[in-house]
Amino acid sequence: MNKIPTIKYITPSNTTIIRETNGVAYIQSRALADIEYVKHSFSTRLGGVSEGIWSSMNLNFGRGDDEAKVLANFRLYAEATGTDVDNMVYSMQTHTTNVIRVGRADCGNGVTKPQRFNDVDGLVTNEPGVCLVTTYADCVPLYFVDTKNRAIGLSHSGWRGTVGKITRVTVNLMRSEFGTKPEDIITFIGPSICKSCYEVSEDVAEKFKAAYSAEEIKDILTDKGMINNERKYLLNLHAANVANMVNAGIPTDNINVTDICTCCNPDFLYSHRASGGRRGGLCAFLELR
């Protein structure tokens, strides 16, 4: 069994559960865990076979790791979490707001079959046994569960996806494909970089100022002032994604926000910022039973 390090929590909100099966540690949302027809999880660094900077549960094929070890990690993770690796659908993400519908014909894509999806940062389905997979190392995983029509969505939201409102794109696609109503969606904003760890320059800050109301921006940006002749800000992607969800019509009581920061916990989770880019990748998983 891998020893789970002491976790530094963002807040005492207790929105997540940490589980361990056969040495593989993973994170779940308390809110989604209560939905009996949904499987979901978020991976950690623990329980895999990768070594060095990718140690040990690297689930990203594009970071220079031995691909055989990455596939072995996927198999270990699937076994630990009760998922079939051949049912996974894994997209090639490029910080877009592109979201697509997938189904049984796409199972295995990007994991046990060649990657066919480029520039796709979000996936939706209403077919049981199709496991949606997106990858992370500080960006924000967004889980969507339509509790009325039994449809799901999983989207990757870095600062570009957040300011571009990938939430709205995901909800709109679920509406058009499955008849989803925003008020029926339960969401989880998963483990990702917290405001205290995420310093950005003025060019990024200006994009957020243009995309959000004056009231919303109070929770999203904190001006740190001039540092080395450049104005810096702290960016709260969690608050921005909450605003996106509210603006998409999702009730606040249905929005659940992580209490774990990737950058604050580099021994437990991969963080691009904490590692200077020398790292593996985490994955979010969402599936209808």
C-alpha positions as CSV (number, residue, x, y, z in Angstrom):
1,M,0.0,0.0,0.0
2,N,1.2,3.5,-0.8
3,K,1.4,5.8,2.1
4,I,-0.9,8.8,1.4
5,P,0.9,12.0,2.5
6,T,-0.7,14.5,4.7
7,I,-3.0,16.6,2.5
8,K,-3.1,20.3,2.6
9,Y,-6.7,21.4,2.1
10,I,-7.8,24.7,0.6
11,T,-10.7,24.9,3.0
12,P,-12.3,22.7,5.6
13,S,-15.3,22.2,3.3
14,N,-14.9,18.4,3.2
15,T,-16.2,18.1,-0.4
16,T,-13.9,15.2,-1.3
17,I,-13.2,11.6,-0.3
18,I,-9.7,10.0,-0.6
19,R,-9.9,6.3,-1.3
20,E,-7.2,3.6,-1.8
21,T,-7.6,0.2,-3.4
22,N,-4.6,-2.2,-4.0
23,G,-2.2,0.7,-3.4
24,V,-3.9,3.0,-6.0
25,A,-5.1,6.2,-4.3
26,Y,-7.9,8.3,-5.9
27,I,-10.2,11.2,-5.1
28,Q,-14.0,11.3,-5.3
29,S,-16.6,14.0,-4.8
30,R,-19.0,13.4,-1.9
31,A,-21.9,14.8,-3.9
32,L,-21.3,12.6,-7.0
33,A,-20.6,9.5,-4.8
34,D,-24.2,9.7,-3.7
35,I,-25.5,9.2,-7.2
36,E,-25.8,5.5,-7.6
37,Y,-25.8,5.3,-11.4
38,V,-22.6,7.2,-11.8
39,K,-18.9,6.1,-11.4
40,H,-16.4,8.9,-11.1
41,S,-12.9,9.5,-9.7
42,F,-9.8,11.7,-10.0
43,S,-6.4,10.1,-10.0
44,T,-3.4,10.8,-7.8
45,R,0.3,10.1,-8.2
46,L,0.1,6.9,-6.1
47,G,-0.1,3.3,-7.2
48,G,1.5,3.2,-10.6
49,V,4.7,1.8,-12.2
50,S,6.2,5.0,-13.8
51,E,9.5,6.2,-12.4
52,G,11.5,9.5,-12.1
53,I,9.6,12.7,-12.8
54,W,6.6,10.6,-13.8
55,S,6.4,8.6,-10.6
56,S,4.2,6.8,-10.3
57,M,0.6,6.8,-11.6
58,N,1.3,8.9,-14.7
59,L,-1.8,8.8,-16.9
60,N,-0.6,11.0,-19.7
61,F,0.9,9.6,-22.9
62,G,2.4,13.0,-24.0
63,R,4.9,13.7,-21.3
64,G,7.8,11.6,-22.4
65,D,7.1,8.6,-20.2
66,D,7.4,5.0,-21.5
67,E,4.0,4.4,-23.2
68,A,3.9,0.8,-22.0
69,K,4.1,2.0,-18.4
70,V,1.4,4.6,-19.0
71,L,-0.9,1.9,-20.4
72,A,0.0,-0.4,-17.4
73,N,-1.0,2.5,-15.1
74,F,-4.3,2.9,-16.8
75,R,-5.0,-0.9,-16.3
76,L,-4.0,-0.7,-12.7
77,Y,-6.2,2.4,-12.2
78,A,-9.2,0.8,-14.0
79,E,-8.9,-2.4,-11.9
80,A,-8.8,-0.3,-8.6
81,T,-11.7,1.9,-9.5
82,G,-14.0,-0.8,-11.1
83,T,-13.7,0.5,-14.7
84,D,-12.8,-1.2,-17.9
85,V,-9.8,0.3,-19.6
86,D,-11.3,-0.6,-23.0
87,N,-14.3,1.6,-22.3
88,M,-12.3,4.7,-21.7
89,V,-12.6,7.7,-24.2
90,Y,-9.6,10.0,-23.9
91,S,-9.3,13.1,-26.0
92,M,-6.3,15.2,-27.2
93,Q,-6.7,18.5,-25.2
94,T,-5.3,21.8,-26.4
95,H,-7.0,24.4,-24.1
96,T,-10.0,24.9,-26.5
97,T,-13.7,25.1,-25.7
98,N,-14.5,22.3,-28.1
99,V,-16.9,19.7,-26.6
100,I,-18.1,16.6,-28.5
101,R,-20.6,13.8,-27.9
102,V,-19.1,10.3,-27.7
103,G,-20.5,6.8,-27.5
104,R,-19.7,3.1,-27.5
105,A,-18.1,3.3,-30.9
106,D,-15.4,5.6,-29.4
107,C,-14.5,3.4,-26.4
108,G,-10.8,2.8,-26.1
109,N,-9.9,6.0,-28.0
110,G,-6.6,7.4,-26.9
111,V,-5.9,4.6,-24.4
112,T,-6.1,1.1,-26.0
113,K,-6.9,2.5,-29.5
114,P,-5.2,5.3,-31.5
115,Q,-6.1,8.8,-30.7
116,R,-8.7,10.2,-33.1
117,F,-9.8,13.4,-31.4
118,N,-7.6,16.5,-31.7
119,D,-8.4,19.9,-30.1
120,V,-11.2,18.4,-27.9
121,D,-11.4,19.6,-24.2
122,G,-14.8,18.3,-23.3
123,L,-16.8,15.1,-23.7
124,V,-20.5,14.2,-23.2
125,T,-22.5,11.0,-23.4
126,N,-25.7,9.4,-22.3
127,E,-24.6,5.8,-22.9
128,P,-23.8,3.6,-19.9
129,G,-20.4,2.0,-19.9
130,V,-18.7,4.8,-21.8
131,C,-16.0,6.2,-19.5
132,L,-15.1,9.8,-20.2
133,V,-11.5,10.7,-19.5
134,T,-9.7,14.1,-19.4
135,T,-6.2,14.9,-18.2
136,Y,-4.8,17.5,-15.8
137,A,-1.9,18.9,-13.8
138,D,-3.3,22.1,-12.3
139,C,-6.2,22.9,-14.7
140,V,-9.8,22.5,-13.5
141,P,-11.8,19.3,-14.1
142,L,-15.5,20.0,-14.5
143,Y,-17.9,17.1,-13.9
144,F,-21.6,17.4,-15.0
145,V,-24.4,14.9,-14.2
146,D,-27.9,15.4,-15.5
147,T,-29.9,13.6,-12.9
148,K,-33.1,13.6,-14.9
149,N,-32.0,12.3,-18.3
150,R,-29.0,10.4,-17.0
151,A,-26.4,12.1,-19.2
152,I,-22.9,13.2,-18.2
153,G,-20.2,15.7,-19.3
154,L,-16.6,16.1,-18.4
155,S,-14.6,19.1,-19.4
156,H,-11.0,20.4,-19.0
157,S,-10.9,24.1,-18.0
158,G,-7.6,25.9,-17.7
159,W,-7.6,29.7,-17.8
160,R,-8.4,29.7,-21.5
161,G,-11.2,27.3,-21.2
162,T,-12.5,29.1,-18.1
163,V,-12.5,32.6,-19.7
164,G,-13.9,31.0,-22.9
165,K,-16.8,29.5,-20.8
166,I,-16.4,25.8,-21.6
167,T,-19.1,25.2,-19.0
168,R,-21.7,27.0,-21.2
169,V,-20.6,25.0,-24.2
170,T,-20.8,21.7,-22.3
171,V,-24.3,22.5,-20.9
172,N,-25.6,23.7,-24.3
173,L,-24.4,20.5,-25.9
174,M,-26.0,18.4,-23.2
175,R,-29.2,20.4,-23.7
176,S,-29.2,19.9,-27.5
177,E,-28.2,16.2,-27.4
178,F,-30.0,14.9,-24.4
179,G,-32.7,17.5,-23.5
180,T,-30.7,18.5,-20.3
181,K,-32.0,21.3,-18.2
182,P,-29.4,23.2,-16.2
183,E,-31.5,23.0,-13.0
184,D,-31.2,19.1,-13.2
185,I,-27.3,19.2,-13.3
186,I,-25.2,18.3,-10.3
187,T,-21.6,19.5,-10.8
188,F,-18.2,19.0,-9.2
189,I,-15.2,21.4,-9.7
190,G,-12.4,18.9,-9.1
191,P,-8.9,19.1,-7.7
192,S,-6.9,21.9,-9.4
193,I,-4.7,24.8,-8.6
194,C,-6.0,27.2,-5.9
195,K,-6.0,31.0,-5.9
196,S,-3.1,31.2,-3.5
197,C,-0.8,29.3,-5.9
198,Y,-1.9,30.8,-9.2
199,E,-0.2,34.1,-10.0
200,V,-0.8,35.5,-13.5
201,S,0.3,38.6,-15.4
202,E,-1.8,41.5,-16.4
203,D,-2.5,40.2,-20.0
204,V,-4.4,37.2,-18.5
205,A,-6.1,39.3,-15.9
206,E,-7.4,41.7,-18.5
207,K,-9.1,38.8,-20.3
208,F,-11.0,37.9,-17.1
209,K,-11.9,41.5,-16.4
210,A,-13.5,41.7,-19.9
211,A,-15.4,38.4,-19.4
212,Y,-16.9,38.8,-16.0
213,S,-19.0,41.4,-14.1
214,A,-17.4,43.8,-11.7
215,E,-19.1,41.9,-8.8
216,E,-17.9,38.5,-10.1
217,I,-14.3,39.7,-10.6
218,K,-14.0,40.6,-6.9
219,D,-13.9,36.9,-6.2
220,I,-11.8,35.9,-9.3
221,L,-8.9,38.3,-9.2
222,T,-6.7,39.7,-6.5
223,D,-4.3,42.5,-7.5
224,K,-0.8,41.8,-5.9
225,G,0.6,45.1,-7.3
226,M,3.9,45.6,-9.1
227,I,6.4,42.9,-8.9
228,N,9.7,43.3,-10.8
229,N,8.1,46.1,-12.9
230,E,5.1,44.0,-13.8
231,R,1.6,44.0,-12.3
232,K,0.7,40.6,-11.0
233,Y,-2.6,39.0,-9.9
234,L,-3.8,35.9,-8.1
235,L,-6.4,34.1,-10.2
236,N,-9.2,32.0,-8.6
237,L,-10.3,29.6,-11.3
238,H,-12.6,27.9,-8.9
239,A,-14.6,31.1,-8.4
240,A,-14.6,31.8,-12.1
241,N,-16.0,28.4,-12.9
242,V,-18.7,28.7,-10.2
243,A,-19.7,32.0,-11.9
244,N,-19.7,30.2,-15.2
245,M,-22.0,27.5,-13.8
246,V,-24.4,30.0,-12.3
247,N,-24.5,31.9,-15.5
248,A,-25.3,28.7,-17.4
249,G,-28.4,28.2,-15.1
250,I,-27.0,25.6,-12.7
251,P,-28.4,26.3,-9.2
252,T,-25.8,27.2,-6.6
253,D,-26.9,24.3,-4.4
254,N,-26.0,21.9,-7.2
255,I,-22.4,23.2,-7.5
256,N,-19.7,21.4,-5.5
257,V,-16.2,22.8,-5.3
258,T,-13.0,20.9,-4.5
259,D,-11.1,21.4,-1.2
260,I,-7.8,20.1,-2.7
261,C,-5.2,22.1,-4.6
262,T,-2.8,20.3,-6.9
263,C,0.0,22.8,-6.4
264,C,-0.3,22.6,-2.6
265,N,0.1,18.8,-2.7
266,P,2.9,18.0,-5.2
267,D,3.8,14.7,-3.4
268,F,0.2,13.5,-3.9
269,L,-0.8,15.2,-7.2
270,Y,1.0,16.3,-10.3
271,S,1.3,20.0,-10.6
272,H,2.7,21.7,-13.7
273,R,3.5,24.9,-11.7
274,A,5.0,23.2,-8.6
275,S,7.2,21.0,-10.8
276,G,8.3,23.5,-13.4
277,G,6.7,21.3,-16.0
278,R,8.6,18.2,-15.1
279,R,5.7,15.9,-14.3
280,G,3.2,13.3,-15.3
281,G,-0.5,13.7,-15.7
282,L,-3.6,13.1,-13.6
283,C,-7.0,12.1,-15.1
284,A,-10.6,12.7,-14.3
285,F,-13.0,9.8,-15.0
286,L,-16.8,9.9,-15.3
287,E,-19.1,7.0,-16.4
288,L,-22.8,6.0,-16.3
289,R,-23.3,2.5,-14.9
